[in-house]
Amino acid sequence: MAGETTITTLAGLQDILLAQSVAKFQTRSTLFNAVYTQAAQNETTVRFNTEAVPYTAALQATEGGAVAIEAVTIGAQDATLGTYPSLATVSKLSWPSPGAVNSVTNTLAGKLARTTDTLLTKLFTSASFSSASLSSSLSASITLDYIFDASAHLDAEGYIGEKILVLHPKSWIKVAKEILSLAGGSYNVGAEILRTGYIASVAGISIYVSPWVGTVLAAGATYAYNNLMFIREAIGLGYRDPLIDITWAPNLRYNTMDVLGVSYQVVKVLTANAGTRLEDTTS
């Protein structure tokens, strides 16, 4: 395009593609910062060195009693990285103008962010997480009481750490409306919802909203959004650093430039039972 300056060095182009793709991914992925992340360097596996251990599992010391000997186990868990390719194609005549580079990195980052968030939300159906302890049924709409029940369940189990609640946008709007009906627009929380449509936390629980939260078949043959509250360290996301490898080559047949982005990542439940599903009817 007229007025644009092309990037002339391969090294400079590689740096720009990588920097833009990673930066855009981190703004497009809703859930990258919601879980425990672990980077690997040029390996095919990643080792997670954390887990959400409940304090109720620890031995209790008694005054004047015998010293309790408790074996310490290392909570490291290994997982094999999967390969996730993404292809973006642009006109060879425009490559590598800033406009073309911007379009390519938008495409690659968007696909990678969707891949990551979808992999994570698929874990929400894991048998490691249960909704049986909650008072709300699968056919019920989500409420603040429902959220407090889930939080109390994790507290009762003794899990310590930041609580994360991932909600489908349609579930979040129900919660937001209930908060507004209670707080109105005069309190900080109500005013923030009215101003931005969002708040960062409820009752100390960090809120993340993702359109990739799936549905499950619920009571009465209806479907429910499969929202989840969990301790951050309960779910791990491993990836090879940098987040995306980028290569490009001309496609002589179509006179285009094909830009390939490959991400190596894996998701894993690190601690069973450190999460509680909050199903919410879609009707």
ChimeraX commands (.cxc) that place a marker at each C-alpha (Angstrom):
marker #1 position 0.00,0.00,0.00 radius 0.5
marker #1 position 1.15,3.55,-0.68 radius 0.5
marker #1 position 2.89,5.26,2.17 radius 0.5
marker #1 position 3.75,2.01,3.99 radius 0.5
marker #1 position 7.32,1.01,4.72 radius 0.5
marker #1 position 8.16,-2.65,4.17 radius 0.5
marker #1 position 10.38,-4.57,6.56 radius 0.5
marker #1 position 13.56,-5.45,4.74 radius 0.5
marker #1 position 15.48,-7.83,7.05 radius 0.5
marker #1 position 14.39,-11.38,7.79 radius 0.5
marker #1 position 15.55,-11.11,11.40 radius 0.5
marker #1 position 13.59,-7.91,11.90 radius 0.5
marker #1 position 10.48,-9.42,10.34 radius 0.5
marker #1 position 10.72,-12.53,12.52 radius 0.5
marker #1 position 11.01,-10.42,15.66 radius 0.5
marker #1 position 8.03,-8.27,14.72 radius 0.5
marker #1 position 5.82,-11.25,13.81 radius 0.5
marker #1 position 6.66,-12.98,17.07 radius 0.5
marker #1 position 6.26,-9.91,19.28 radius 0.5
marker #1 position 2.95,-8.88,17.73 radius 0.5
marker #1 position 1.49,-12.39,17.75 radius 0.5
marker #1 position 2.36,-13.04,21.41 radius 0.5
marker #1 position 1.16,-9.61,22.55 radius 0.5
marker #1 position -2.13,-9.97,20.69 radius 0.5
marker #1 position -2.61,-13.51,21.96 radius 0.5
marker #1 position -2.27,-12.34,25.56 radius 0.5
marker #1 position -5.01,-9.74,25.03 radius 0.5
marker #1 position -7.32,-12.13,23.15 radius 0.5
marker #1 position -7.02,-15.17,25.41 radius 0.5
marker #1 position -9.46,-14.81,28.29 radius 0.5
marker #1 position -8.08,-17.70,30.29 radius 0.5
marker #1 position -4.30,-17.65,29.86 radius 0.5
marker #1 position -3.97,-15.71,33.12 radius 0.5
marker #1 position -6.73,-17.64,34.89 radius 0.5
marker #1 position -4.71,-20.84,35.38 radius 0.5
marker #1 position -1.27,-21.94,36.50 radius 0.5
marker #1 position 1.12,-21.60,33.56 radius 0.5
marker #1 position 4.43,-23.36,33.00 radius 0.5
marker #1 position 6.82,-22.65,30.13 radius 0.5
marker #1 position 9.18,-25.21,28.61 radius 0.5
marker #1 position 12.30,-24.51,26.58 radius 0.5
marker #1 position 12.71,-26.54,23.36 radius 0.5
marker #1 position 11.22,-29.67,24.89 radius 0.5
marker #1 position 8.38,-32.01,24.00 radius 0.5
marker #1 position 7.15,-32.23,27.60 radius 0.5
marker #1 position 6.48,-29.75,30.36 radius 0.5
marker #1 position 6.76,-30.29,34.11 radius 0.5
marker #1 position 4.23,-28.68,36.43 radius 0.5
marker #1 position 5.75,-28.05,39.84 radius 0.5
marker #1 position 2.64,-27.07,41.76 radius 0.5
marker #1 position -0.67,-28.41,42.99 radius 0.5
marker #1 position -3.52,-27.10,45.13 radius 0.5
marker #1 position -3.01,-29.10,48.33 radius 0.5
marker #1 position -5.79,-28.75,50.94 radius 0.5
marker #1 position -4.56,-27.77,54.40 radius 0.5
marker #1 position -7.02,-30.27,55.90 radius 0.5
marker #1 position -4.79,-33.05,54.53 radius 0.5
marker #1 position -1.91,-32.04,56.84 radius 0.5
marker #1 position -1.24,-33.90,60.07 radius 0.5
marker #1 position -2.17,-32.06,63.26 radius 0.5
marker #1 position 0.45,-31.56,65.98 radius 0.5
marker #1 position -0.56,-32.03,69.62 radius 0.5
marker #1 position 1.04,-30.32,72.61 radius 0.5
marker #1 position 3.54,-32.58,74.33 radius 0.5
marker #1 position 2.75,-35.40,71.96 radius 0.5
marker #1 position 5.02,-37.42,69.75 radius 0.5
marker #1 position 6.49,-35.68,66.74 radius 0.5
marker #1 position 4.31,-36.44,63.75 radius 0.5
marker #1 position 6.42,-37.64,60.84 radius 0.5
marker #1 position 4.89,-36.82,57.49 radius 0.5
marker #1 position 6.51,-37.86,54.23 radius 0.5
marker #1 position 6.75,-35.02,51.73 radius 0.5
marker #1 position 5.98,-35.88,48.13 radius 0.5
marker #1 position 7.02,-33.71,45.24 radius 0.5
marker #1 position 3.95,-32.56,43.36 radius 0.5
marker #1 position 5.65,-32.42,39.96 radius 0.5
marker #1 position 3.58,-33.72,37.06 radius 0.5
marker #1 position 4.74,-34.17,33.47 radius 0.5
marker #1 position 2.63,-33.67,30.37 radius 0.5
marker #1 position 3.36,-34.02,26.66 radius 0.5
marker #1 position 2.98,-30.88,24.57 radius 0.5
marker #1 position 0.54,-31.03,21.67 radius 0.5
marker #1 position 1.13,-29.36,18.30 radius 0.5
marker #1 position -1.39,-26.75,17.12 radius 0.5
marker #1 position -0.72,-25.22,13.67 radius 0.5
marker #1 position -2.44,-22.17,12.20 radius 0.5
marker #1 position -2.10,-20.77,8.67 radius 0.5
marker #1 position -2.63,-17.20,7.47 radius 0.5
marker #1 position -2.43,-16.23,3.80 radius 0.5
marker #1 position -1.91,-12.76,2.34 radius 0.5
marker #1 position -1.19,-11.32,-1.06 radius 0.5
marker #1 position 2.48,-11.68,-1.96 radius 0.5
marker #1 position 2.42,-8.19,-3.43 radius 0.5
marker #1 position 1.61,-6.66,-0.02 radius 0.5
marker #1 position 4.13,-8.73,1.95 radius 0.5
marker #1 position 5.73,-7.70,4.28 radius 0.5
marker #1 position 4.05,-4.31,4.61 radius 0.5
marker #1 position 2.98,-3.27,8.12 radius 0.5
marker #1 position -0.66,-3.72,7.10 radius 0.5
marker #1 position -0.07,-7.29,5.94 radius 0.5
marker #1 position 1.94,-8.12,9.04 radius 0.5
marker #1 position -0.81,-6.67,11.24 radius 0.5
marker #1 position -3.49,-8.76,9.51 radius 0.5
marker #1 position -1.41,-11.94,9.73 radius 0.5
marker #1 position -0.62,-11.52,13.42 radius 0.5
marker #1 position -4.29,-10.74,14.15 radius 0.5
marker #1 position -5.26,-14.02,12.50 radius 0.5
marker #1 position -2.57,-16.16,14.15 radius 0.5
marker #1 position -3.12,-14.67,17.62 radius 0.5
marker #1 position -6.89,-15.04,17.37 radius 0.5
marker #1 position -6.70,-18.69,16.36 radius 0.5
marker #1 position -4.14,-19.47,19.06 radius 0.5
marker #1 position -6.19,-17.71,21.75 radius 0.5
marker #1 position -9.32,-19.62,20.77 radius 0.5
marker #1 position -7.36,-22.89,20.78 radius 0.5
marker #1 position -5.98,-22.26,24.27 radius 0.5
marker #1 position -9.27,-21.17,25.80 radius 0.5
marker #1 position -11.18,-24.05,24.20 radius 0.5
marker #1 position -8.66,-26.61,25.48 radius 0.5
marker #1 position -9.03,-25.19,28.98 radius 0.5
marker #1 position -12.84,-25.04,29.02 radius 0.5
marker #1 position -13.03,-28.66,27.81 radius 0.5
marker #1 position -11.36,-29.61,31.09 radius 0.5
marker #1 position -14.42,-28.29,32.93 radius 0.5
marker #1 position -16.28,-31.52,32.14 radius 0.5
marker #1 position -13.53,-33.58,33.81 radius 0.5
marker #1 position -14.64,-36.11,36.39 radius 0.5
marker #1 position -12.13,-34.38,38.69 radius 0.5
marker #1 position -14.66,-31.59,39.19 radius 0.5
marker #1 position -18.11,-32.10,40.67 radius 0.5
marker #1 position -21.32,-30.15,41.16 radius 0.5
marker #1 position -22.98,-32.70,43.46 radius 0.5
marker #1 position -22.15,-30.76,46.62 radius 0.5
marker #1 position -24.05,-27.66,45.56 radius 0.5
marker #1 position -27.61,-26.85,46.50 radius 0.5
marker #1 position -28.59,-25.67,43.01 radius 0.5
marker #1 position -29.80,-28.26,40.50 radius 0.5
marker #1 position -28.61,-28.62,36.92 radius 0.5
marker #1 position -31.85,-27.09,35.69 radius 0.5
marker #1 position -31.46,-23.91,37.73 radius 0.5
marker #1 position -30.20,-20.51,36.66 radius 0.5
marker #1 position -26.98,-19.29,38.21 radius 0.5
marker #1 position -27.31,-16.93,41.18 radius 0.5
marker #1 position -25.04,-15.28,43.73 radius 0.5
marker #1 position -26.17,-17.90,46.25 radius 0.5
marker #1 position -24.98,-20.56,43.84 radius 0.5
marker #1 position -21.57,-18.85,43.61 radius 0.5
marker #1 position -21.32,-18.56,47.40 radius 0.5
marker #1 position -22.19,-22.27,47.71 radius 0.5
marker #1 position -19.34,-23.19,45.39 radius 0.5
marker #1 position -16.90,-20.94,47.26 radius 0.5
marker #1 position -17.95,-22.41,50.60 radius 0.5
marker #1 position -17.49,-25.94,49.22 radius 0.5
marker #1 position -13.86,-25.22,48.28 radius 0.5
marker #1 position -13.30,-23.59,51.68 radius 0.5
marker #1 position -14.80,-26.59,53.47 radius 0.5
marker #1 position -12.48,-28.89,51.54 radius 0.5
marker #1 position -9.60,-26.78,52.82 radius 0.5
marker #1 position -8.16,-25.57,49.53 radius 0.5
marker #1 position -6.03,-22.45,49.84 radius 0.5
marker #1 position -5.32,-20.16,46.93 radius 0.5
marker #1 position -6.92,-17.73,44.55 radius 0.5
marker #1 position -10.42,-18.76,43.52 radius 0.5
marker #1 position -11.21,-18.40,39.83 radius 0.5
marker #1 position -14.72,-18.37,38.38 radius 0.5
marker #1 position -15.05,-18.79,34.61 radius 0.5
marker #1 position -18.50,-17.94,33.28 radius 0.5
marker #1 position -20.16,-18.03,29.89 radius 0.5
marker #1 position -21.18,-14.47,28.88 radius 0.5
marker #1 position -24.87,-15.34,29.22 radius 0.5
marker #1 position -24.26,-16.69,32.72 radius 0.5
marker #1 position -22.25,-13.60,33.64 radius 0.5
marker #1 position -25.04,-11.25,32.57 radius 0.5
marker #1 position -27.43,-13.02,34.97 radius 0.5
marker #1 position -24.97,-12.51,37.81 radius 0.5
marker #1 position -24.38,-8.89,36.80 radius 0.5
marker #1 position -28.11,-8.16,36.78 radius 0.5
marker #1 position -28.51,-9.68,40.24 radius 0.5
marker #1 position -25.62,-7.59,41.58 radius 0.5
marker #1 position -27.19,-4.47,40.07 radius 0.5
marker #1 position -30.56,-5.28,41.62 radius 0.5
marker #1 position -28.89,-5.55,45.03 radius 0.5
marker #1 position -26.32,-2.76,44.80 radius 0.5
marker #1 position -27.83,-0.45,42.23 radius 0.5
marker #1 position -25.64,2.09,40.51 radius 0.5
marker #1 position -24.74,4.03,43.62 radius 0.5
marker #1 position -22.16,1.59,44.97 radius 0.5
marker #1 position -18.74,1.04,43.44 radius 0.5
marker #1 position -19.53,-2.45,42.21 radius 0.5
marker #1 position -22.84,-1.45,40.64 radius 0.5
marker #1 position -21.34,1.66,39.10 radius 0.5
marker #1 position -18.51,-0.37,37.59 radius 0.5
marker #1 position -20.93,-2.81,35.96 radius 0.5
marker #1 position -22.95,0.05,34.54 radius 0.5
marker #1 position -19.79,1.74,33.25 radius 0.5
marker #1 position -17.94,-1.27,31.75 radius 0.5
marker #1 position -20.35,-4.21,31.90 radius 0.5
marker #1 position -17.82,-6.10,33.97 radius 0.5
marker #1 position -16.19,-6.41,37.40 radius 0.5
marker #1 position -12.96,-8.19,38.26 radius 0.5
marker #1 position -14.20,-10.09,41.32 radius 0.5
marker #1 position -17.19,-11.08,43.43 radius 0.5
marker #1 position -16.69,-11.84,47.13 radius 0.5
marker #1 position -12.95,-12.20,46.55 radius 0.5
marker #1 position -13.44,-14.59,43.62 radius 0.5
marker #1 position -11.70,-13.53,40.39 radius 0.5
marker #1 position -14.16,-13.45,37.47 radius 0.5
marker #1 position -13.29,-14.44,33.91 radius 0.5
marker #1 position -15.83,-14.46,31.09 radius 0.5
marker #1 position -15.28,-16.72,28.08 radius 0.5
marker #1 position -17.54,-17.51,25.10 radius 0.5
marker #1 position -15.81,-20.90,24.84 radius 0.5
marker #1 position -17.45,-22.26,28.00 radius 0.5
marker #1 position -19.33,-25.31,26.72 radius 0.5
marker #1 position -22.70,-26.81,27.53 radius 0.5
marker #1 position -23.72,-30.06,29.18 radius 0.5
marker #1 position -26.97,-32.01,29.04 radius 0.5
marker #1 position -28.77,-31.18,32.26 radius 0.5
marker #1 position -31.94,-32.23,34.06 radius 0.5
marker #1 position -35.14,-32.35,32.03 radius 0.5
marker #1 position -33.21,-32.81,28.76 radius 0.5
marker #1 position -32.19,-29.15,28.80 radius 0.5
marker #1 position -28.72,-27.78,28.26 radius 0.5
marker #1 position -26.67,-25.84,30.78 radius 0.5
marker #1 position -23.52,-23.73,30.51 radius 0.5
marker #1 position -20.68,-25.62,32.15 radius 0.5
marker #1 position -19.16,-22.84,34.27 radius 0.5
marker #1 position -16.42,-23.68,36.78 radius 0.5
marker #1 position -15.00,-22.29,40.01 radius 0.5
marker #1 position -11.57,-23.62,40.92 radius 0.5
marker #1 position -8.34,-22.89,42.73 radius 0.5
marker #1 position -5.89,-21.42,40.21 radius 0.5
marker #1 position -3.29,-24.15,40.83 radius 0.5
marker #1 position -5.87,-26.86,40.08 radius 0.5
marker #1 position -5.49,-26.40,36.32 radius 0.5
marker #1 position -2.21,-26.14,34.45 radius 0.5
marker #1 position -1.39,-24.76,31.01 radius 0.5
marker #1 position 2.01,-25.76,29.70 radius 0.5
marker #1 position 3.56,-24.31,26.56 radius 0.5
marker #1 position 6.84,-24.12,24.71 radius 0.5
marker #1 position 8.43,-20.70,24.94 radius 0.5
marker #1 position 7.97,-18.67,22.78 radius 0.5
marker #1 position 4.22,-19.20,22.60 radius 0.5
marker #1 position 4.25,-19.46,18.82 radius 0.5
marker #1 position 6.80,-20.42,16.17 radius 0.5
marker #1 position 6.37,-18.55,12.89 radius 0.5
marker #1 position 7.64,-19.40,9.40 radius 0.5
marker #1 position 6.56,-18.14,5.99 radius 0.5
marker #1 position 6.97,-19.12,2.36 radius 0.5
marker #1 position 5.59,-17.96,-1.01 radius 0.5
marker #1 position 2.75,-19.93,-2.57 radius 0.5
marker #1 position 3.62,-19.75,-6.27 radius 0.5
marker #1 position 0.36,-21.28,-7.40 radius 0.5
marker #1 position -1.83,-18.60,-5.83 radius 0.5
marker #1 position 0.73,-15.77,-5.73 radius 0.5
marker #1 position 0.32,-15.46,-1.99 radius 0.5
marker #1 position 2.51,-15.55,1.10 radius 0.5
marker #1 position 1.63,-18.38,3.46 radius 0.5
marker #1 position 2.50,-17.67,7.10 radius 0.5
marker #1 position 2.46,-20.67,9.42 radius 0.5
marker #1 position 2.19,-20.28,13.16 radius 0.5
marker #1 position 2.66,-23.33,15.39 radius 0.5
marker #1 position 1.94,-23.46,19.11 radius 0.5
marker #1 position 3.03,-26.27,21.41 radius 0.5
marker #1 position 0.86,-26.52,24.50 radius 0.5
marker #1 position -0.98,-28.84,26.86 radius 0.5
marker #1 position -3.63,-28.44,29.56 radius 0.5
marker #1 position -3.94,-30.67,32.62 radius 0.5
marker #1 position -5.96,-31.03,35.81 radius 0.5
marker #1 position -3.25,-30.79,38.47 radius 0.5
marker #1 position -5.41,-31.38,41.54 radius 0.5
marker #1 position -8.63,-33.37,41.55 radius 0.5
marker #1 position -11.61,-31.97,43.50 radius 0.5
marker #1 position -10.15,-28.44,43.68 radius 0.5
marker #1 position -12.90,-27.18,41.42 radius 0.5
marker #1 position -16.70,-27.07,41.40 radius 0.5
marker #1 position -18.95,-26.83,38.37 radius 0.5
marker #1 position -21.75,-24.26,38.31 radius 0.5
marker #1 position -24.16,-25.37,35.62 radius 0.5
marker #1 position -26.54,-22.68,34.42 radius 0.5
marker #1 position -29.58,-23.38,32.26 radius 0.5
marker #1 position -29.33,-21.96,28.74 radius 0.5
marker #1 position -33.07,-21.27,28.59 radius 0.5
marker link #1:1,2 radius 0.2
marker link #1:2,3 radius 0.2
marker link #1:3,4 radius 0.2
marker link #1:4,5 radius 0.2
marker link #1:5,6 radius 0.2
marker link #1:6,7 radius 0.2
marker link #1:7,8 radius 0.2
marker link #1:8,9 radius 0.2
marker link #1:9,10 radius 0.2
marker link #1:10,11 radius 0.2
marker link #1:11,12 radius 0.2
marker link #1:12,13 radius 0.2
marker link #1:13,14 radius 0.2
marker link #1:14,15 radius 0.2
marker link #1:15,16 radius 0.2
marker link #1:16,17 radius 0.2
marker link #1:17,18 radius 0.2
marker link #1:18,19 radius 0.2
marker link #1:19,20 radius 0.2
marker link #1:20,21 radius 0.2
marker link #1:21,22 radius 0.2
marker link #1:22,23 radius 0.2
marker link #1:23,24 radius 0.2
marker link #1:24,25 radius 0.2
marker link #1:25,26 radius 0.2
marker link #1:26,27 radius 0.2
marker link #1:27,28 radius 0.2
marker link #1:28,29 radius 0.2
marker link #1:29,30 radius 0.2
marker link #1:30,31 radius 0.2
marker link #1:31,32 radius 0.2
marker link #1:32,33 radius 0.2
marker link #1:33,34 radius 0.2
marker link #1:34,35 radius 0.2
marker link #1:35,36 radius 0.2
marker link #1:36,37 radius 0.2
marker link #1:37,38 radius 0.2
marker link #1:38,39 radius 0.2
marker link #1:39,40 radius 0.2
marker link #1:40,41 radius 0.2
marker link #1:41,42 radius 0.2
marker link #1:42,43 radius 0.2
marker link #1:43,44 radius 0.2
marker link #1:44,45 radius 0.2
marker link #1:45,46 radius 0.2
marker link #1:46,47 radius 0.2
marker link #1:47,48 radius 0.2
marker link #1:48,49 radius 0.2
marker link #1:49,50 radius 0.2
marker link #1:50,51 radius 0.2
marker link #1:51,52 radius 0.2
marker link #1:52,53 radius 0.2
marker link #1:53,54 radius 0.2
marker link #1:54,55 radius 0.2
marker link #1:55,56 radius 0.2
marker link #1:56,57 radius 0.2
marker link #1:57,58 radius 0.2
marker link #1:58,59 radius 0.2
marker link #1:59,60 radius 0.2
marker link #1:60,61 radius 0.2
marker link #1:61,62 radius 0.2
marker link #1:62,63 radius 0.2
marker link #1:63,64 radius 0.2
marker link #1:64,65 radius 0.2
marker link #1:65,66 radius 0.2
marker link #1:66,67 radius 0.2
marker link #1:67,68 radius 0.2
marker link #1:68,69 radius 0.2
marker link #1:69,70 radius 0.2
marker link #1:70,71 radius 0.2
marker link #1:71,72 radius 0.2
marker link #1:72,73 radius 0.2
marker link #1:73,74 radius 0.2
marker link #1:74,75 radius 0.2
marker link #1:75,76 radius 0.2
marker link #1:76,77 radius 0.2
marker link #1:77,78 radius 0.2
marker link #1:78,79 radius 0.2
marker link #1:79,80 radius 0.2
marker link #1:80,81 radius 0.2
marker link #1:81,82 radius 0.2
marker link #1:82,83 radius 0.2
marker link #1:83,84 radius 0.2
marker link #1:84,85 radius 0.2
marker link #1:85,86 radius 0.2
marker link #1:86,87 radius 0.2
marker link #1:87,88 radius 0.2
marker link #1:88,89 radius 0.2
marker link #1:89,90 radius 0.2
marker link #1:90,91 radius 0.2
marker link #1:91,92 radius 0.2
marker link #1:92,93 radius 0.2
marker link #1:93,94 radius 0.2
marker link #1:94,95 radius 0.2
marker link #1:95,96 radius 0.2
marker link #1:96,97 radius 0.2
marker link #1:97,98 radius 0.2
marker link #1:98,99 radius 0.2
marker link #1:99,100 radius 0.2
marker link #1:100,101 radius 0.2
marker link #1:101,102 radius 0.2
marker link #1:102,103 radius 0.2
marker link #1:103,104 radius 0.2
marker link #1:104,105 radius 0.2
marker link #1:105,106 radius 0.2
marker link #1:106,107 radius 0.2
marker link #1:107,108 radius 0.2
marker link #1:108,109 radius 0.2
marker link #1:109,110 radius 0.2
marker link #1:110,111 radius 0.2
marker link #1:111,112 radius 0.2
marker link #1:112,113 radius 0.2
marker link #1:113,114 radius 0.2
marker link #1:114,115 radius 0.2
marker link #1:115,116 radius 0.2
marker link #1:116,117 radius 0.2
marker link #1:117,118 radius 0.2
marker link #1:118,119 radius 0.2
marker link #1:119,120 radius 0.2
marker link #1:120,121 radius 0.2
marker link #1:121,122 radius 0.2
marker link #1:122,123 radius 0.2
marker link #1:123,124 radius 0.2
marker link #1:124,125 radius 0.2
marker link #1:125,126 radius 0.2
marker link #1:126,127 radius 0.2
marker link #1:127,128 radius 0.2
marker link #1:128,129 radius 0.2
marker link #1:129,130 radius 0.2
marker link #1:130,131 radius 0.2
marker link #1:131,132 radius 0.2
marker link #1:132,133 radius 0.2
marker link #1:133,134 radius 0.2
marker link #1:134,135 radius 0.2
marker link #1:135,136 radius 0.2
marker link #1:136,137 radius 0.2
marker link #1:137,138 radius 0.2
marker link #1:138,139 radius 0.2
marker link #1:139,140 radius 0.2
marker link #1:140,141 radius 0.2
marker link #1:141,142 radius 0.2
marker link #1:142,143 radius 0.2
marker link #1:143,144 radius 0.2
marker link #1:144,145 radius 0.2
marker link #1:145,146 radius 0.2
marker link #1:146,147 radius 0.2
marker link #1:147,148 radius 0.2
marker link #1:148,149 radius 0.2
marker link #1:149,150 radius 0.2
marker link #1:150,151 radius 0.2
marker link #1:151,152 radius 0.2
marker link #1:152,153 radius 0.2
marker link #1:153,154 radius 0.2
marker link #1:154,155 radius 0.2
marker link #1:155,156 radius 0.2
marker link #1:156,157 radius 0.2
marker link #1:157,158 radius 0.2
marker link #1:158,159 radius 0.2
marker link #1:159,160 radius 0.2
marker link #1:160,161 radius 0.2
marker link #1:161,162 radius 0.2
marker link #1:162,163 radius 0.2
marker link #1:163,164 radius 0.2
marker link #1:164,165 radius 0.2
marker link #1:165,166 radius 0.2
marker link #1:166,167 radius 0.2
marker link #1:167,168 radius 0.2
marker link #1:168,169 radius 0.2
marker link #1:169,170 radius 0.2
marker link #1:170,171 radius 0.2
marker link #1:171,172 radius 0.2
marker link #1:172,173 radius 0.2
marker link #1:173,174 radius 0.2
marker link #1:174,175 radius 0.2
marker link #1:175,176 radius 0.2
marker link #1:176,177 radius 0.2
marker link #1:177,178 radius 0.2
marker link #1:178,179 radius 0.2
marker link #1:179,180 radius 0.2
marker link #1:180,181 radius 0.2
marker link #1:181,182 radius 0.2
marker link #1:182,183 radius 0.2
marker link #1:183,184 radius 0.2
marker link #1:184,185 radius 0.2
marker link #1:185,186 radius 0.2
marker link #1:186,187 radius 0.2
marker link #1:187,188 radius 0.2
marker link #1:188,189 radius 0.2
marker link #1:189,190 radius 0.2
marker link #1:190,191 radius 0.2
marker link #1:191,192 radius 0.2
marker link #1:192,193 radius 0.2
marker link #1:193,194 radius 0.2
marker link #1:194,195 radius 0.2
marker link #1:195,196 radius 0.2
marker link #1:196,197 radius 0.2
marker link #1:197,198 radius 0.2
marker link #1:198,199 radius 0.2
marker link #1:199,200 radius 0.2
marker link #1:200,201 radius 0.2
marker link #1:201,202 radius 0.2
marker link #1:202,203 radius 0.2
marker link #1:203,204 radius 0.2
marker link #1:204,205 radius 0.2
marker link #1:205,206 radius 0.2
marker link #1:206,207 radius 0.2
marker link #1:207,208 radius 0.2
marker link #1:208,209 radius 0.2
marker link #1:209,210 radius 0.2
marker link #1:210,211 radius 0.2
marker link #1:211,212 radius 0.2
marker link #1:212,213 radius 0.2
marker link #1:213,214 radius 0.2
marker link #1:214,215 radius 0.2
marker link #1:215,216 radius 0.2
marker link #1:216,217 radius 0.2
marker link #1:217,218 radius 0.2
marker link #1:218,219 radius 0.2
marker link #1:219,220 radius 0.2
marker link #1:220,221 radius 0.2
marker link #1:221,222 radius 0.2
marker link #1:222,223 radius 0.2
marker link #1:223,224 radius 0.2
marker link #1:224,225 radius 0.2
marker link #1:225,226 radius 0.2
marker link #1:226,227 radius 0.2
marker link #1:227,228 radius 0.2
marker link #1:228,229 radius 0.2
marker link #1:229,230 radius 0.2
marker link #1:230,231 radius 0.2
marker link #1:231,232 radius 0.2
marker link #1:232,233 radius 0.2
marker link #1:233,234 radius 0.2
marker link #1:234,235 radius 0.2
marker link #1:235,236 radius 0.2
marker link #1:236,237 radius 0.2
marker link #1:237,238 radius 0.2
marker link #1:238,239 radius 0.2
marker link #1:239,240 radius 0.2
marker link #1:240,241 radius 0.2
marker link #1:241,242 radius 0.2
marker link #1:242,243 radius 0.2
marker link #1:243,244 radius 0.2
marker link #1:244,245 radius 0.2
marker link #1:245,246 radius 0.2
marker link #1:246,247 radius 0.2
marker link #1:247,248 radius 0.2
marker link #1:248,249 radius 0.2
marker link #1:249,250 radius 0.2
marker link #1:250,251 radius 0.2
marker link #1:251,252 radius 0.2
marker link #1:252,253 radius 0.2
marker link #1:253,254 radius 0.2
marker link #1:254,255 radius 0.2
marker link #1:255,256 radius 0.2
marker link #1:256,257 radius 0.2
marker link #1:257,258 radius 0.2
marker link #1:258,259 radius 0.2
marker link #1:259,260 radius 0.2
marker link #1:260,261 radius 0.2
marker link #1:261,262 radius 0.2
marker link #1:262,263 radius 0.2
marker link #1:263,264 radius 0.2
marker link #1:264,265 radius 0.2
marker link #1:265,266 radius 0.2
marker link #1:266,267 radius 0.2
marker link #1:267,268 radius 0.2
marker link #1:268,269 radius 0.2
marker link #1:269,270 radius 0.2
marker link #1:270,271 radius 0.2
marker link #1:271,272 radius 0.2
marker link #1:272,273 radius 0.2
marker link #1:273,274 radius 0.2
marker link #1:274,275 radius 0.2
marker link #1:275,276 radius 0.2
marker link #1:276,277 radius 0.2
marker link #1:277,278 radius 0.2
marker link #1:278,279 radius 0.2
marker link #1:279,280 radius 0.2
marker link #1:280,281 radius 0.2
marker link #1:281,282 radius 0.2
marker link #1:282,283 radius 0.2
view
